[in-house]
């Protein structure tokens, strides 16, 4: 019997995206001559999250997310700043360095050799490449599926089908996705008939109609959970 297949989200599951985002956007604003006040960073994060949700539902494309989030913010603030330059600066800063989620390094080491590990991410290819290189975790994974390279985004069933086709000896019944996003990771897993585990360290409320098979609050719970799922 082949080893179980574990699909893992990257941002806010393995790597702390919120911390990296805050530092990168602060550096970007300073480079553009704007004081990175807390309320400004918070508003950017709100707009950014909104734009990514719209991408997940197919309302807008990736470029409209990456440039549009700055256009919306600058228009709201009445600032005449190039959104394309802001995008380039932000991606450059975001791709530098990394921060692990609590327990992520230990989890990857504990799963090494026992499971077949894959990354599934909606992030931008150049940014994720830089962060993965900095973190040095690529050797843990058989393959890394970045939506920009795959050609579609989570939670689209086509994204998952394309990932499945790249996994040798893929077995839908011996596969689980672990991620922090109900609307992306969990919904995509549900739509394609694989097991789902919602990583919810902030104990957020659920979303009606999106019910994961499992829910955890700490990554330390993953090894025991996987033993129960695939015993």
C-alpha positions as CSV (number, residue, x, y, z in Angstrom):
1,X,0.0,0.0,0.0
2,X,1.3,3.4,-1.0
3,X,2.0,6.1,1.7
4,X,-0.8,8.6,2.3
5,X,-0.7,11.8,0.4
6,X,-0.7,15.0,2.4
7,X,-1.5,18.3,0.6
8,X,-0.5,21.3,2.6
9,X,-1.3,24.9,2.2
10,X,1.7,27.2,2.5
11,X,0.6,30.7,3.7
12,X,-0.6,30.7,7.4
13,X,-0.3,27.0,7.5
14,X,3.5,26.4,7.2
15,X,4.8,29.9,6.8
16,X,3.4,32.9,8.7
17,X,2.1,35.1,5.9
18,X,0.5,37.8,8.1
19,X,3.8,38.6,9.8
20,X,5.7,38.6,6.5
21,X,2.9,40.7,4.8
22,X,3.0,43.4,7.5
23,X,6.8,43.8,7.3
24,X,6.8,43.8,3.5
25,X,4.0,46.3,3.1
26,X,5.6,48.6,5.7
27,X,8.8,48.6,3.7
28,X,6.8,49.2,0.5
29,X,5.0,52.2,1.9
30,X,8.2,53.7,3.2
31,X,9.9,53.3,-0.2
32,X,6.9,55.1,-1.7
33,X,7.2,58.0,0.8
34,X,4.1,57.0,2.8
35,X,4.2,56.6,6.6
36,X,3.2,53.0,7.3
37,X,0.7,53.7,10.1
38,X,-1.1,50.8,11.7
39,X,-4.5,51.8,10.3
40,X,-3.0,52.0,6.8
41,X,-1.5,48.6,7.1
42,X,-4.8,47.2,8.4
43,X,-6.8,48.8,5.6
44,X,-4.4,47.3,3.0
45,X,-4.8,43.9,4.6
46,X,-8.6,44.2,4.4
47,X,-8.5,45.2,0.7
48,X,-6.0,42.5,-0.1
49,X,-8.1,39.8,1.6
50,X,-11.2,41.0,-0.2
51,X,-9.4,40.8,-3.6
52,X,-8.1,37.3,-3.0
53,X,-11.6,36.1,-2.1
54,X,-12.8,37.6,-5.4
55,X,-10.1,35.7,-7.2
56,X,-11.2,32.4,-5.5
57,X,-14.8,33.0,-6.8
58,X,-13.6,33.8,-10.3
59,X,-14.8,37.5,-10.2
60,X,-11.4,38.9,-11.1
61,X,-8.1,37.6,-12.4
62,X,-4.7,37.5,-10.7
63,X,-3.4,40.8,-12.1
64,X,-6.5,42.5,-10.9
65,X,-5.6,41.2,-7.4
66,X,-1.9,42.1,-7.4
67,X,-2.2,45.6,-8.9
68,X,-5.9,46.3,-8.1
69,X,-5.4,46.1,-4.3
70,X,-3.0,49.0,-4.5
71,X,-5.2,50.9,-7.0
72,X,-8.2,50.6,-4.6
73,X,-6.1,51.7,-1.6
74,X,-4.4,54.6,-3.3
75,X,-7.7,55.8,-4.8
76,X,-9.4,55.6,-1.4
77,X,-6.6,57.7,0.2
78,X,-6.4,60.1,-2.7
79,X,-2.7,59.3,-3.4
80,X,-1.2,59.5,-6.9
81,X,1.2,56.6,-6.7
82,X,2.0,53.9,-9.3
83,X,0.2,50.7,-8.4
84,X,2.5,48.7,-10.6
85,X,5.5,50.1,-8.8
86,X,3.9,49.3,-5.5
87,X,3.3,45.8,-6.6
88,X,6.9,45.3,-7.7
89,X,8.3,46.7,-4.5
90,X,5.9,44.6,-2.3
91,X,6.6,41.4,-4.1
92,X,10.4,42.0,-3.9
93,X,10.2,42.6,-0.1
94,X,7.7,39.7,0.5
95,X,9.9,37.2,-1.2
96,X,12.8,38.0,1.1
97,X,13.0,35.9,4.3
98,X,10.4,33.8,6.0
99,X,8.7,33.1,9.4
100,X,7.4,29.7,10.4
101,X,4.0,29.1,12.0
102,X,4.3,27.6,15.5
103,X,5.3,23.9,15.2
104,X,5.7,23.9,11.4
105,X,9.3,22.9,11.3
106,X,8.8,20.1,13.8
107,X,5.8,18.9,11.9
108,X,7.6,18.6,8.6
109,X,10.4,16.7,10.2
110,X,8.0,14.3,11.9
111,X,6.1,13.6,8.7
112,X,9.3,13.1,6.6
113,X,9.4,9.6,5.1
114,X,6.1,8.5,6.6
115,X,3.9,10.5,4.2
116,X,4.0,11.9,0.7
117,X,4.0,15.6,1.1
118,X,2.9,18.3,-1.4
119,X,2.4,22.0,-1.2
120,X,-0.8,23.6,-2.7
121,X,-0.6,27.4,-2.8
122,X,-2.5,30.2,-4.4
123,X,0.4,32.6,-3.9
124,X,2.4,34.3,-6.5
125,X,5.1,32.1,-8.1
126,X,8.1,34.5,-7.7
127,X,7.1,35.3,-4.1
128,X,6.6,31.7,-3.1
129,X,9.9,30.7,-4.7
130,X,11.8,33.2,-2.7
131,X,10.1,32.3,0.6
132,X,10.5,28.5,0.0
133,X,14.2,29.0,-0.8
134,X,14.7,31.1,2.4
135,X,12.8,28.6,4.5
136,X,14.7,25.6,3.0
137,X,11.7,23.3,3.1
138,X,11.4,22.3,-0.5
139,X,13.2,18.9,0.1
140,X,10.4,17.8,2.4
141,X,8.0,17.9,-0.6
142,X,7.6,15.6,-3.6
143,X,6.1,18.5,-5.6
144,X,5.0,22.1,-5.2
145,X,1.8,23.3,-6.9
146,X,1.6,27.0,-7.2
147,X,-1.7,28.1,-8.8
148,X,0.0,30.8,-11.0
149,X,2.0,27.9,-12.6
150,X,-0.8,25.4,-12.5
151,X,-3.1,27.7,-14.5
152,X,-6.0,28.0,-12.1
153,X,-6.6,28.7,-8.4
154,X,-8.0,27.0,-5.3
155,X,-10.8,26.2,-4.7
156,X,-11.4,25.4,-8.4
157,X,-11.8,21.6,-8.9
158,X,-9.7,22.0,-12.1
159,X,-6.8,23.2,-9.9
160,X,-7.0,20.1,-7.8
161,X,-7.4,17.8,-10.8
162,X,-4.3,19.2,-12.4
163,X,-2.4,18.6,-9.1
164,X,-3.7,15.1,-8.9
165,X,-2.5,14.3,-12.4
166,X,1.0,15.3,-11.4
167,X,1.1,13.0,-8.4
168,X,2.3,9.4,-9.4
169,X,-0.1,6.7,-8.1
170,X,-2.6,9.2,-6.8
171,X,-5.2,7.6,-4.6
172,X,-8.1,9.9,-3.7
173,X,-9.0,7.7,-0.8
174,X,-5.6,8.1,0.8
175,X,-5.3,11.9,0.5
176,X,-6.0,14.8,2.8
177,X,-5.6,18.5,2.5
178,X,-4.5,20.6,5.5
179,X,-5.0,24.4,5.3
180,X,-6.2,27.5,7.1
181,X,-8.7,28.6,4.5
182,X,-12.2,27.2,4.5
183,X,-13.1,29.0,1.2
184,X,-9.9,27.9,-0.5
185,X,-8.3,24.7,0.9
186,X,-11.3,23.1,2.5
187,X,-13.9,23.9,-0.2
188,X,-11.5,22.7,-2.9
189,X,-10.9,19.5,-1.1
190,X,-14.7,18.9,-0.6
191,X,-15.4,19.6,-4.2
192,X,-12.8,17.0,-5.3
193,X,-13.7,14.3,-2.8
194,X,-10.6,14.2,-0.7
195,X,-10.4,14.4,3.1
196,X,-10.1,17.9,4.6
197,X,-8.5,19.2,7.8
198,X,-9.0,22.9,8.7
199,X,-6.1,24.4,10.6
200,X,-7.8,27.1,12.7
201,X,-5.3,28.4,15.3
202,X,-7.3,31.6,15.8
203,X,-10.5,29.6,16.5
204,X,-12.5,31.5,13.8
205,X,-16.2,30.7,13.3
206,X,-17.0,28.4,10.5
207,X,-18.7,29.1,7.2
208,X,-22.2,27.7,6.5
209,X,-22.0,25.0,3.8
210,X,-18.2,24.4,4.1
211,X,-17.7,21.7,6.7
212,X,-14.2,20.1,7.1
213,X,-13.8,16.5,8.0
214,X,-11.4,17.5,10.8
215,X,-10.4,20.7,12.6
216,X,-7.3,21.4,14.6
217,X,-6.0,24.4,16.5
218,X,-2.3,23.4,16.6
219,X,0.0,21.8,14.1
220,X,1.2,19.5,16.9
221,X,-2.1,17.7,16.5
222,X,-1.4,16.7,12.9
223,X,0.7,13.5,13.4
224,X,-1.9,11.9,15.7
225,X,-4.7,12.9,13.4
226,X,-3.0,11.4,10.4
227,X,-2.5,8.1,12.3
228,X,-6.2,8.0,13.0
229,X,-7.2,8.8,9.5
230,X,-4.9,6.4,7.8
231,X,-4.5,3.6,10.4
